[in-house]
Amino acid sequence: MMKLRALGIAAVAAGGLAFAAASPAAAAWHGHWDHDGGGGAVAAGVIGGLAAGAIIGSAAAAPYYYYGPGPYYAGPVYAPGPYCHWARERVWVNGIGWRIARVQVCD
């Protein structure tokens, strides 16, 4: 909210500078442009506009908040599971009898 308020104040100030730089006395047309020192007002307007643009641009581009470093995630933890292996064992098969088959044995 404070950034928005500062941005609004800077915009109003820039508008006031532009309005003051282009006063009717400095921009009079009498069939020709007055070259008796009117360039200083133009230069002041250009410099003021650049300064106001820099202020507004820096206020608009600034990050709002800093949240700190991100969370730390540890790597995966592997717990040792049961040791399993394949072995040949004698198994009973209904209707056939004893057979040798590969079975998985876990300790």
NUTOR-791089 format. One record per atom (N, C-alpha, C, O): residue number from 1; atom name; z, y, x. Coordinates in Angstrom, 3 decimals, padded with zeros to 6 digits. Layout:
N
+-----+----+----------+----------+----------+
:   i : at :        z :        y :        x :
+-----+----+----------+----------+----------+
: NUM : CA :        Z :        Y :        X :
...
+-----+----+----------+----------+----------+
END
This chain:
107
+-----+----+----------+----------+----------+
:   i : at :        z :        y :        x :
+-----+----+----------+----------+----------+
:   1 :  N :  000.000 : -001.190 :  000.828 :
:   1 : CA :  000.000 :  000.000 :  000.000 :
:   1 :  C :  000.000 :  001.248 :  000.869 :
:   1 :  O : -000.666 :  002.233 :  000.549 :
:   2 :  N :  000.748 :  001.207 :  001.971 :
:   2 : CA :  000.814 :  002.359 :  002.866 :
:   2 :  C : -000.543 :  002.613 :  003.532 :
:   2 :  O : -000.928 :  003.761 :  003.752 :
:   3 :  N : -001.266 :  001.523 :  003.851 :
:   3 : CA : -002.578 :  001.689 :  004.470 :
:   3 :  C : -003.542 :  002.357 :  003.489 :
:   3 :  O : -004.345 :  003.204 :  003.880 :
:   4 :  N : -003.459 :  001.978 :  002.235 :
:   4 : CA : -004.335 :  002.563 :  001.229 :
:   4 :  C : -004.023 :  004.043 :  001.039 :
:   4 :  O : -004.933 :  004.856 :  000.874 :
:   5 :  N : -002.748 :  004.389 :  001.063 :
:   5 : CA : -002.355 :  005.790 :  000.930 :
:   5 :  C : -002.845 :  006.598 :  002.136 :
:   5 :  O : -003.359 :  007.704 :  001.973 :
:   6 :  N : -002.690 :  006.050 :  003.340 :
:   6 : CA : -003.154 :  006.734 :  004.548 :
:   6 :  C : -004.671 :  006.895 :  004.526 :
:   6 :  O : -005.196 :  007.927 :  004.945 :
:   7 :  N : -005.371 :  005.880 :  004.039 :
:   7 : CA : -006.825 :  005.955 :  003.945 :
:   7 :  C : -007.248 :  007.049 :  002.958 :
:   7 :  O : -008.210 :  007.773 :  003.213 :
:   8 :  N : -006.537 :  007.171 :  001.840 :
:   8 : CA : -006.848 :  008.217 :  000.861 :
:   8 :  C : -006.591 :  009.610 :  001.416 :
:   8 :  O : -007.382 :  010.528 :  001.200 :
:   9 :  N : -005.479 :  009.764 :  002.132 :
:   9 : CA : -005.183 :  011.074 :  002.733 :
:   9 :  C : -006.234 :  011.439 :  003.769 :
:   9 :  O : -006.658 :  012.593 :  003.842 :
:  10 :  N : -006.661 :  010.464 :  004.575 :
:  10 : CA : -007.689 :  010.731 :  005.583 :
:  10 :  C : -009.016 :  011.098 :  004.923 :
:  10 :  O : -009.736 :  011.959 :  005.429 :
:  11 :  N : -009.349 :  010.462 :  003.811 :
:  11 : CA : -010.606 :  010.778 :  003.127 :
:  11 :  C : -010.569 :  012.187 :  002.540 :
:  11 :  O : -011.560 :  012.915 :  002.597 :
:  12 :  N : -009.420 :  012.569 :  001.974 :
:  12 : CA : -009.301 :  013.928 :  001.431 :
:  12 :  C : -009.374 :  014.959 :  002.550 :
:  12 :  O : -009.985 :  016.016 :  002.387 :
:  13 :  N : -008.752 :  014.654 :  003.683 :
:  13 : CA : -008.801 :  015.584 :  004.821 :
:  13 :  C : -010.221 :  015.714 :  005.346 :
:  13 :  O : -010.652 :  016.815 :  005.689 :
:  14 :  N : -010.955 :  014.612 :  005.415 :
:  14 : CA : -012.342 :  014.670 :  005.883 :
:  14 :  C : -013.205 :  015.474 :  004.913 :
:  14 :  O : -014.075 :  016.236 :  005.334 :
:  15 :  N : -012.961 :  015.301 :  003.616 :
:  15 : CA : -013.711 :  016.092 :  002.630 :
:  15 :  C : -013.398 :  017.570 :  002.749 :
:  15 :  O : -014.295 :  018.402 :  002.619 :
:  16 :  N : -012.127 :  017.915 :  002.996 :
:  16 : CA : -011.747 :  019.313 :  003.180 :
:  16 :  C : -012.379 :  019.910 :  004.419 :
:  16 :  O : -012.798 :  021.068 :  004.405 :
:  17 :  N : -012.456 :  019.131 :  005.500 :
:  17 : CA : -013.110 :  019.618 :  006.719 :
:  17 :  C : -014.595 :  019.852 :  006.473 :
:  17 :  O : -015.148 :  020.850 :  006.935 :
:  18 :  N : -015.233 :  018.963 :  005.767 :
:  18 : CA : -016.662 :  019.130 :  005.489 :
:  18 :  C : -016.905 :  020.343 :  004.598 :
:  18 :  O : -017.878 :  021.072 :  004.789 :
:  19 :  N : -016.028 :  020.556 :  003.630 :
:  19 : CA : -016.182 :  021.707 :  002.743 :
:  19 :  C : -015.959 :  023.019 :  003.504 :
:  19 :  O : -016.673 :  023.996 :  003.280 :
:  20 :  N : -014.970 :  023.037 :  004.401 :
:  20 : CA : -014.689 :  024.252 :  005.167 :
:  20 :  C : -015.778 :  024.536 :  006.191 :
:  20 :  O : -016.068 :  025.700 :  006.470 :
:  21 :  N : -016.389 :  023.494 :  006.757 :
:  21 : CA : -017.426 :  023.696 :  007.769 :
:  21 :  C : -018.706 :  024.253 :  007.146 :
:  21 :  O : -019.452 :  024.958 :  007.826 :
:  22 :  N : -018.976 :  023.964 :  005.898 :
:  22 : CA : -020.203 :  024.417 :  005.245 :
:  22 :  C : -019.907 :  025.570 :  004.290 :
:  22 :  O : -020.290 :  025.533 :  003.121 :
:  23 :  N : -019.234 :  026.574 :  004.788 :
:  23 : CA : -018.928 :  027.730 :  003.938 :
:  23 :  C : -020.200 :  028.543 :  003.691 :
:  23 :  O : -021.122 :  028.482 :  004.504 :
:  24 :  N : -020.278 :  029.299 :  002.597 :
:  24 : CA : -021.488 :  030.056 :  002.275 :
:  24 :  C : -021.821 :  031.132 :  003.320 :
:  24 :  O : -022.992 :  031.462 :  003.504 :
:  25 :  N : -020.834 :  031.670 :  003.988 :
:  25 : CA : -021.114 :  032.715 :  004.966 :
:  25 :  C : -021.840 :  032.160 :  006.184 :
:  25 :  O : -022.655 :  032.866 :  006.778 :
:  26 :  N : -021.574 :  030.940 :  006.565 :
:  26 : CA : -022.200 :  030.364 :  007.751 :
:  26 :  C : -023.568 :  029.776 :  007.426 :
:  26 :  O : -024.405 :  029.652 :  008.320 :
:  27 :  N : -023.812 :  029.415 :  006.183 :
:  27 : CA : -025.062 :  028.760 :  005.833 :
:  27 :  C : -025.953 :  029.676 :  005.001 :
:  27 :  O : -026.628 :  029.205 :  004.085 :
:  28 :  N : -025.967 :  030.943 :  005.294 :
:  28 : CA : -026.780 :  031.892 :  004.519 :
:  28 :  C : -028.239 :  031.816 :  004.961 :
:  28 :  O : -028.540 :  031.657 :  006.144 :
:  29 :  N : -029.136 :  031.934 :  003.984 :
:  29 : CA : -030.577 :  031.938 :  004.261 :
:  29 :  C : -031.110 :  033.314 :  003.910 :
:  29 :  O : -031.076 :  033.731 :  002.753 :
:  30 :  N : -031.598 :  034.008 :  004.916 :
:  30 : CA : -032.174 :  035.339 :  004.712 :
:  30 :  C : -033.628 :  035.339 :  005.144 :
:  30 :  O : -034.103 :  036.308 :  005.736 :
:  31 :  N : -034.322 :  034.280 :  004.858 :
:  31 : CA : -035.702 :  034.173 :  005.293 :
:  31 :  C : -035.789 :  033.558 :  006.669 :
:  31 :  O : -036.878 :  033.177 :  007.099 :
:  32 :  N : -034.709 :  033.451 :  007.357 :
:  32 : CA : -034.638 :  032.794 :  008.656 :
:  32 :  C : -033.188 :  032.355 :  008.885 :
:  32 :  O : -032.267 :  032.848 :  008.234 :
:  33 :  N : -033.010 :  031.439 :  009.801 :
:  33 : CA : -031.654 :  030.984 :  010.119 :
:  33 :  C : -031.032 :  031.951 :  011.101 :
:  33 :  O : -031.700 :  032.425 :  012.019 :
:  34 :  N : -029.780 :  032.240 :  010.920 :
:  34 : CA : -029.061 :  033.109 :  011.852 :
:  34 :  C : -028.760 :  032.323 :  013.117 :
:  34 :  O : -028.149 :  031.256 :  013.061 :
:  35 :  N : -029.190 :  032.852 :  014.259 :
:  35 : CA : -028.941 :  032.188 :  015.535 :
:  35 :  C : -027.986 :  033.012 :  016.384 :
:  35 :  O : -028.087 :  033.024 :  017.611 :
:  36 :  N : -027.084 :  033.683 :  015.744 :
:  36 : CA : -026.155 :  034.534 :  016.490 :
:  36 :  C : -024.780 :  033.865 :  016.618 :
:  36 :  O : -023.766 :  034.475 :  016.277 :
:  37 :  N : -024.736 :  032.630 :  017.102 :
:  37 : CA : -023.460 :  031.955 :  017.287 :
:  37 :  C : -023.096 :  031.016 :  016.166 :
:  37 :  O : -021.957 :  030.550 :  016.136 :
:  38 :  N : -023.989 :  030.703 :  015.235 :
:  38 : CA : -023.701 :  029.783 :  014.146 :
:  38 :  C : -023.654 :  028.332 :  014.612 :
:  38 :  O : -023.206 :  027.457 :  013.870 :
:  39 :  N : -024.118 :  028.069 :  015.849 :
:  39 : CA : -024.119 :  026.706 :  016.379 :
:  39 :  C : -022.719 :  026.185 :  016.632 :
:  39 :  O : -022.487 :  024.976 :  016.601 :
:  40 :  N : -021.788 :  027.086 :  016.882 :
:  40 : CA : -020.406 :  026.650 :  017.112 :
:  40 :  C : -019.804 :  026.036 :  015.880 :
:  40 :  O : -019.027 :  025.087 :  015.982 :
:  41 :  N : -020.142 :  026.556 :  014.705 :
:  41 : CA : -019.625 :  026.005 :  013.457 :
:  41 :  C : -020.222 :  024.621 :  013.203 :
:  41 :  O : -019.538 :  023.720 :  012.717 :
:  42 :  N : -021.501 :  024.463 :  013.537 :
:  42 : CA : -022.141 :  023.164 :  013.367 :
:  42 :  C : -021.510 :  022.140 :  014.308 :
:  42 :  O : -021.225 :  021.011 :  013.909 :
:  43 :  N : -021.294 :  022.542 :  015.555 :
:  43 : CA : -020.672 :  021.638 :  016.518 :
:  43 :  C : -019.261 :  021.263 :  016.084 :
:  43 :  O : -018.849 :  020.111 :  016.229 :
:  44 :  N : -018.519 :  022.231 :  015.551 :
:  44 : CA : -017.170 :  021.944 :  015.079 :
:  44 :  C : -017.213 :  020.985 :  013.895 :
:  44 :  O : -016.359 :  020.106 :  013.779 :
:  45 :  N : -018.190 :  021.143 :  013.025 :
:  45 : CA : -018.327 :  020.232 :  011.891 :
:  45 :  C : -018.674 :  018.818 :  012.326 :
:  45 :  O : -018.150 :  017.842 :  011.789 :
:  46 :  N : -019.573 :  018.718 :  013.315 :
:  46 : CA : -019.951 :  017.397 :  013.819 :
:  46 :  C : -018.761 :  016.715 :  014.499 :
:  46 :  O : -018.500 :  015.536 :  014.262 :
:  47 :  N : -018.050 :  017.452 :  015.335 :
:  47 : CA : -016.886 :  016.883 :  016.027 :
:  47 :  C : -015.798 :  016.502 :  015.029 :
:  47 :  O : -015.181 :  015.444 :  015.159 :
:  48 :  N : -015.558 :  017.352 :  014.036 :
:  48 : CA : -014.567 :  017.033 :  013.016 :
:  48 :  C : -014.956 :  015.806 :  012.210 :
:  48 :  O : -014.106 :  014.981 :  011.875 :
:  49 :  N : -016.239 :  015.686 :  011.900 :
:  49 : CA : -016.712 :  014.513 :  011.159 :
:  49 :  C : -016.571 :  013.232 :  011.964 :
:  49 :  O : -016.189 :  012.192 :  011.428 :
:  50 :  N : -016.881 :  013.312 :  013.259 :
:  50 : CA : -016.706 :  012.135 :  014.111 :
:  50 :  C : -015.237 :  011.742 :  014.220 :
:  50 :  O : -014.902 :  010.559 :  014.180 :
:  51 :  N : -014.358 :  012.741 :  014.359 :
:  51 : CA : -012.927 :  012.447 :  014.450 :
:  51 :  C : -012.407 :  011.841 :  013.150 :
:  51 :  O : -011.647 :  010.873 :  013.173 :
:  52 :  N : -012.813 :  012.408 :  012.022 :
:  52 : CA : -012.366 :  011.867 :  010.734 :
:  52 :  C : -012.899 :  010.451 :  010.533 :
:  52 :  O : -012.185 :  009.593 :  010.015 :
:  53 :  N : -014.140 :  010.195 :  010.935 :
:  53 : CA : -014.703 :  008.855 :  010.827 :
:  53 :  C : -013.965 :  007.856 :  011.700 :
:  53 :  O : -013.769 :  006.708 :  011.303 :
:  54 :  N : -013.554 :  008.287 :  012.890 :
:  54 : CA : -012.800 :  007.392 :  013.767 :
:  54 :  C : -011.439 :  007.070 :  013.172 :
:  54 :  O : -010.981 :  005.930 :  013.246 :
:  55 :  N : -010.794 :  008.062 :  012.585 :
:  55 : CA : -009.470 :  007.837 :  011.983 :
:  55 :  C : -009.583 :  006.902 :  010.783 :
:  55 :  O : -008.793 :  005.967 :  010.648 :
:  56 :  N : -010.546 :  007.144 :  009.925 :
:  56 : CA : -010.719 :  006.310 :  008.734 :
:  56 :  C : -011.137 :  004.896 :  009.128 :
:  56 :  O : -010.650 :  003.917 :  008.562 :
:  57 :  N : -012.041 :  004.796 :  010.099 :
:  57 : CA : -012.490 :  003.475 :  010.546 :
:  57 :  C : -011.370 :  002.667 :  011.168 :
:  57 :  O : -011.268 :  001.466 :  010.921 :
:  58 :  N : -010.529 :  003.301 :  011.969 :
:  58 : CA : -009.429 :  002.559 :  012.587 :
:  58 :  C : -008.377 :  002.173 :  011.553 :
:  58 :  O : -007.754 :  001.118 :  011.672 :
:  59 :  N : -008.172 :  003.011 :  010.540 :
:  59 : CA : -007.210 :  002.660 :  009.490 :
:  59 :  C : -007.735 :  001.515 :  008.633 :
:  59 :  O : -006.957 :  000.670 :  008.190 :
:  60 :  N : -009.041 :  001.475 :  008.395 :
:  60 : CA : -009.610 :  000.428 :  007.552 :
:  60 :  C : -009.743 : -000.897 :  008.298 :
:  60 :  O : -009.675 : -001.960 :  007.680 :
:  61 :  N : -009.931 : -000.851 :  009.620 :
:  61 : CA : -010.152 : -002.072 :  010.384 :
:  61 :  C : -008.870 : -002.687 :  010.927 :
:  61 :  O : -008.919 : -003.795 :  011.459 :
:  62 :  N : -007.741 : -002.027 :  010.818 :
:  62 : CA : -006.493 : -002.552 :  011.365 :
:  62 :  C : -006.007 : -003.752 :  010.555 :
:  62 :  O : -006.103 : -003.745 :  009.328 :
:  63 :  N : -005.486 : -004.784 :  011.223 :
:  63 : CA : -004.948 : -005.915 :  010.465 :
:  63 :  C : -003.677 : -005.510 :  009.731 :
:  63 :  O : -002.914 : -004.666 :  010.200 :
:  64 :  N : -003.466 : -006.119 :  008.584 :
:  64 : CA : -002.329 : -005.730 :  007.765 :
:  64 :  C : -001.015 : -006.269 :  008.307 :
:  64 :  O : -000.078 : -005.504 :  008.538 :
:  65 :  N : -000.940 : -007.570 :  008.511 :
:  65 : CA :  000.319 : -008.179 :  008.897 :
:  65 :  C :  000.082 : -009.163 :  010.020 :
:  65 :  O : -001.027 : -009.668 :  010.197 :
:  66 :  N :  001.134 : -009.433 :  010.779 :
:  66 : CA :  001.089 : -010.460 :  011.805 :
:  66 :  C :  002.074 : -011.541 :  011.411 :
:  66 :  O :  003.269 : -011.276 :  011.277 :
:  67 :  N :  001.592 : -012.742 :  011.227 :
:  67 : CA :  002.436 : -013.822 :  010.747 :
:  67 :  C :  003.036 : -014.661 :  011.862 :
:  67 :  O :  003.809 : -015.576 :  011.581 :
:  68 :  N :  002.713 : -014.386 :  013.098 :
:  68 : CA :  003.249 : -015.179 :  014.202 :
:  68 :  C :  002.364 : -016.386 :  014.469 :
:  68 :  O :  001.333 : -016.572 :  013.822 :
:  69 :  N :  002.778 : -017.197 :  015.424 :
:  69 : CA :  001.951 : -018.356 :  015.757 :
:  69 :  C :  001.967 : -019.392 :  014.642 :
:  69 :  O :  002.894 : -019.443 :  013.833 :
:  70 :  N :  000.949 : -020.196 :  014.615 :
:  70 : CA :  000.840 : -021.227 :  013.587 :
:  70 :  C :  001.827 : -022.354 :  013.815 :
:  70 :  O :  002.482 : -022.412 :  014.855 :
:  71 :  N :  001.934 : -023.235 :  012.863 :
:  71 : CA :  002.888 : -024.340 :  012.988 :
:  71 :  C :  002.440 : -025.329 :  014.060 :
:  71 :  O :  001.250 : -025.429 :  014.357 :
:  72 :  N :  003.384 : -026.051 :  014.635 :
:  72 : CA :  003.096 : -027.055 :  015.648 :
:  72 :  C :  003.121 : -028.424 :  014.991 :
:  72 :  O :  004.097 : -028.805 :  014.345 :
:  73 :  N :  002.044 : -029.146 :  015.166 :
:  73 : CA :  001.958 : -030.497 :  014.629 :
:  73 :  C :  001.939 : -031.476 :  015.796 :
:  73 :  O :  001.054 : -031.421 :  016.649 :
:  74 :  N :  002.912 : -032.360 :  015.824 :
:  74 : CA :  002.950 : -033.375 :  016.872 :
:  74 :  C :  001.880 : -034.425 :  016.589 :
:  74 :  O :  001.418 : -034.561 :  015.456 :
:  75 :  N :  001.499 : -035.147 :  017.601 :
:  75 : CA :  000.498 : -036.191 :  017.443 :
:  75 :  C :  001.044 : -037.345 :  016.626 :
:  75 :  O :  002.236 : -037.389 :  016.321 :
:  76 :  N :  000.180 : -038.271 :  016.275 :
:  76 : CA :  000.627 : -039.410 :  015.474 :
:  76 :  C :  001.605 : -040.282 :  016.264 :
:  76 :  O :  001.475 : -040.425 :  017.480 :
:  77 :  N :  002.559 : -040.848 :  015.582 :
:  77 : CA :  003.552 : -041.717 :  016.191 :
:  77 :  C :  003.255 : -043.142 :  015.740 :
:  77 :  O :  003.199 : -043.429 :  014.544 :
:  78 :  N :  003.066 : -044.019 :  016.704 :
:  78 : CA :  002.755 : -045.407 :  016.394 :
:  78 :  C :  003.983 : -046.260 :  016.656 :
:  78 :  O :  004.474 : -046.341 :  017.782 :
:  79 :  N :  004.464 : -046.883 :  015.618 :
:  79 : CA :  005.587 : -047.806 :  015.762 :
:  79 :  C :  005.023 : -049.196 :  016.027 :
:  79 :  O :  004.040 : -049.595 :  015.402 :
:  80 :  N :  005.617 : -049.914 :  016.920 :
:  80 : CA :  005.088 : -051.260 :  017.183 :
:  80 :  C :  005.283 : -052.162 :  015.977 :
:  80 :  O :  006.390 : -052.304 :  015.458 :
:  81 :  N :  004.216 : -052.751 :  015.551 :
:  81 : CA :  004.279 : -053.644 :  014.395 :
:  81 :  C :  004.466 : -055.076 :  014.844 :
:  81 :  O :  004.696 : -055.338 :  016.024 :
:  82 :  N :  004.372 : -055.978 :  013.933 :
:  82 : CA :  004.518 : -057.391 :  014.308 :
:  82 :  C :  003.307 : -057.842 :  015.118 :
:  82 :  O :  002.185 : -057.392 :  014.886 :
:  83 :  N :  003.546 : -058.712 :  016.042 :
:  83 : CA :  002.466 : -059.256 :  016.861 :
:  83 :  C :  001.782 : -060.369 :  016.087 :
:  83 :  O :  002.425 : -061.346 :  015.703 :
:  84 :  N :  000.489 : -060.229 :  015.855 :
:  84 : CA : -000.263 : -061.234 :  015.104 :
:  84 :  C : -001.373 : -061.805 :  015.977 :
:  84 :  O : -001.948 : -061.106 :  016.812 :
:  85 :  N : -001.663 : -063.072 :  015.772 :
:  85 : CA : -002.762 : -063.715 :  016.485 :
:  85 :  C : -003.327 : -064.835 :  015.613 :
:  85 :  O : -002.711 : -065.255 :  014.634 :
:  86 :  N : -004.517 : -065.306 :  015.995 :
:  86 : CA : -005.158 : -066.394 :  015.265 :
:  86 :  C : -004.868 : -067.699 :  016.008 :
:  86 :  O : -004.913 : -067.767 :  017.237 :
:  87 :  N : -004.575 : -068.716 :  015.227 :
:  87 : CA : -004.308 : -070.035 :  015.816 :
:  87 :  C : -004.922 : -071.116 :  014.944 :
:  87 :  O : -005.155 : -070.918 :  013.752 :
:  88 :  N : -005.181 : -072.277 :  015.567 :
:  88 : CA : -005.680 : -073.448 :  014.819 :
:  88 :  C : -004.475 : -074.293 :  014.445 :
:  88 :  O : -003.663 : -074.669 :  015.290 :
:  89 :  N : -004.386 : -074.580 :  013.155 :
:  89 : CA : -003.272 : -075.383 :  012.672 :
:  89 :  C : -003.783 : -076.436 :  011.694 :
:  89 :  O : -004.885 : -076.346 :  011.153 :
:  90 :  N : -002.959 : -077.404 :  011.503 :
:  90 : CA : -003.263 : -078.449 :  010.528 :
:  90 :  C : -002.770 : -077.983 :  009.174 :
:  90 :  O : -001.594 : -077.650 :  009.024 :
:  91 :  N : -003.667 : -077.955 :  008.169 :
:  91 : CA : -003.314 : -077.508 :  006.818 :
:  91 :  C : -003.704 : -078.590 :  005.813 :
:  91 :  O : -004.638 : -079.360 :  006.034 :
:  92 :  N : -002.973 : -078.626 :  004.715 :
:  92 : CA : -003.260 : -079.589 :  003.651 :
:  92 :  C : -004.199 : -078.933 :  002.651 :
:  92 :  O : -003.909 : -077.846 :  002.152 :
:  93 :  N : -005.318 : -079.577 :  002.355 :
:  93 : CA : -006.285 : -079.112 :  001.373 :
:  93 :  C : -006.257 : -080.109 :  000.220 :
:  93 :  O : -006.500 : -081.299 :  000.422 :
:  94 :  N : -005.953 : -079.617 : -001.020 :
:  94 : CA : -005.839 : -080.495 : -002.181 :
:  94 :  C : -007.143 : -081.251 : -002.428 :
:  94 :  O : -008.224 : -080.661 : -002.398 :
:  95 :  N : -007.042 : -082.500 : -002.662 :
:  95 : CA : -008.198 : -083.341 : -002.966 :
:  95 :  C : -008.924 : -083.816 : -001.736 :
:  95 :  O : -009.773 : -084.702 : -001.831 :
:  96 :  N : -008.617 : -083.252 : -000.575 :
:  96 : CA : -009.330 : -083.649 :  000.644 :
:  96 :  C : -008.344 : -084.287 :  001.632 :
:  96 :  O : -008.587 : -085.376 :  002.152 :
:  97 :  N : -007.239 : -083.595 :  001.878 :
:  97 : CA : -006.258 : -084.103 :  002.835 :
:  97 :  C : -006.017 : -083.083 :  003.942 :
:  97 :  O : -006.217 : -081.883 :  003.756 :
:  98 :  N : -005.591 : -083.574 :  005.078 :
:  98 : CA : -005.291 : -082.680 :  006.220 :
:  98 :  C : -006.586 : -082.266 :  006.905 :
:  98 :  O : -007.494 : -083.069 :  007.120 :
:  99 :  N : -006.634 : -080.994 :  007.234 :
:  99 : CA : -007.771 : -080.423 :  007.963 :
:  99 :  C : -007.239 : -079.448 :  009.013 :
:  99 :  O : -006.110 : -078.967 :  008.914 :
: 100 :  N : -008.078 : -079.160 :  010.033 :
: 100 : CA : -007.743 : -078.155 :  011.048 :
: 100 :  C : -008.417 : -076.844 :  010.609 :
: 100 :  O : -009.623 : -076.814 :  010.365 :
: 101 :  N : -007.622 : -075.755 :  010.511 :
: 101 : CA : -008.181 : -074.479 :  010.077 :
: 101 :  C : -007.591 : -073.339 :  010.936 :
: 101 :  O : -006.509 : -073.462 :  011.511 :
: 102 :  N : -008.326 : -072.257 :  010.996 :
: 102 : CA : -007.820 : -071.062 :  011.723 :
: 102 :  C : -006.963 : -070.253 :  010.761 :
: 102 :  O : -007.390 : -069.928 :  009.653 :
: 103 :  N : -005.763 : -069.935 :  011.191 :
: 103 : CA : -004.839 : -069.150 :  010.368 :
: 103 :  C : -004.274 : -068.020 :  011.209 :
: 103 :  O : -004.197 : -068.127 :  012.433 :
: 104 :  N : -003.879 : -066.938 :  010.555 :
: 104 : CA : -003.269 : -065.807 :  011.265 :
: 104 :  C : -001.761 : -065.995 :  011.285 :
: 104 :  O : -001.125 : -066.197 :  010.250 :
: 105 :  N : -001.206 : -065.923 :  012.487 :
: 105 : CA :  000.229 : -066.124 :  012.671 :
: 105 :  C :  000.820 : -064.821 :  013.171 :
: 105 :  O :  000.388 : -064.297 :  014.198 :
: 106 :  N :  001.822 : -064.281 :  012.445 :
: 106 : CA :  002.475 : -063.021 :  012.846 :
: 106 :  C :  003.932 : -063.331 :  013.199 :
: 106 :  O :  004.637 : -064.001 :  012.445 :
: 107 :  N :  004.365 : -062.833 :  014.351 :
: 107 : CA :  005.739 : -063.063 :  014.805 :
: 107 :  C :  006.670 : -061.997 :  014.279 :
: 107 :  O :  007.868 : -062.030 :  014.561 :
+-----+----+----------+----------+----------+
END
